[in-house]
Structures are given as C-alpha cells and as structure tokens.
Amino acid sequence: MSSDEKMTQETLEQRARSLSQRSNTSVETFENFGQHAHLLFSCGGQKFLLRLDQVHEILSNPTVTRIPCTPPEIAGVINLRGTIIDVVELDVLLGLTGPGTTRDEARRRTLLCEAKASIFGLRVDDVAGIVPITPDTMEELPASLSERMSRVLEGVVRYGSDRREVAALFSAVKAFASHEFDPVRRPPEGNREP
C-alpha cells in the first residue's frame, strides 16, 4: 500500500469513527452560554426569544410528513433517529399567518423543544442566534395582545447594546400546556415508534 493510499484509508477511518459517534455539540454549546441565554428566532414577521434550556436541538430541513385530518397548525411529524416527533407551524398556531403561506424554506428551522418530559417541534422562519437576557430587560405583556399570544408568551424583552431591539419571550412550557397543543400532547410513554 502506497503512502497516499495509507493516508486516504486513515482519513476515511477517522471520518467514519467521528460520524459514528453521536454528537452532543449543540447541547454542550447551549450549556456554555449560561442561565440567561436565549435563542433569538423569527416567525410570521415577529421576533421571539426562547430560553436555551427549553431547546433540545435545532434541525435545518427535516422531512415533515403531513398527517391527514389534523388542524392546519400541525405541520406533521418527523422521524428523528427512530422517534416520531410532532411538529407545529408556530406562525399558524399564533395566528401570525394562515395555512398555505409562502415561506423561505431554505431558511426555515425546526426547533425541538422540551416540556414536561415531552419533545415536540416548532417550525420557525429563521434562527438569528443566541442572546443573553437578564431579568431587568423584561417587561410585561401589552394588554392589547391576543389571548392566543398571551397563553404562550412570558413577556417582552429589550435587548442589544442600546436595548432598542424588542422581542417577545416565548415559553415552550406554556405553549405545550395550552389547549392549542391538545392534538400533540400525550404522556411521555406515548412516544410513538415508527
């Protein structure tokens, strides 16, 4: 075996070993940001923040299989490493857009969120990054907010160096407990296998 062939073989073996090991990089990265870290994302033309400890994973373009006879806010299900996970169209759920709205699919992400020992997906328009939020930057929700939004939001946050940016603080736990999630809520042991 020539030195080039040996190097190629070693490279391939190294890649195979690294690909075969399950990566926890995203979780480790999230933990390094601390307790005030939030994921900034957009959905339906609005900016939202979500606590990182409620984010299990971020997926780029998973194949979402639509389930017949489900409400329009239910995007469908994904098969993630053998586990079937329900996915919700967050903009439709919040009443920001209607079913069939044209979206930039290349930028869309699915946030896998954890609430009450269950994992579910939220389809959002884009993920902008991680923002540190301190309690002194939070404000109460405006009284004019719709009931649907009030059920899933915890407050409004001003962020950025001059605190001119504004985003709503979304709660995966509150959303999962709301009646809008009735079609996807089930006990943890009810996680379906494919």
Secondary structure, 3 states (H helix, E strand, C coil): CCHHHHHHHHHHHHHHHHHHCCCCHHHHHHHCCCCCEEEEEEECCEEEEEEHHHEEEEECCCCCECCCCCCCCEEEEEEECCEEEEEEEHHHHCCCCCCCCCCCCCCCEEEEEEECCEEEEEEECEEEEEEECCHHHEECCCCCCCHHHHCCEEEEEEECCCCCEEEEEECHHHHHHCHHHCCCCCCHHHCCCC
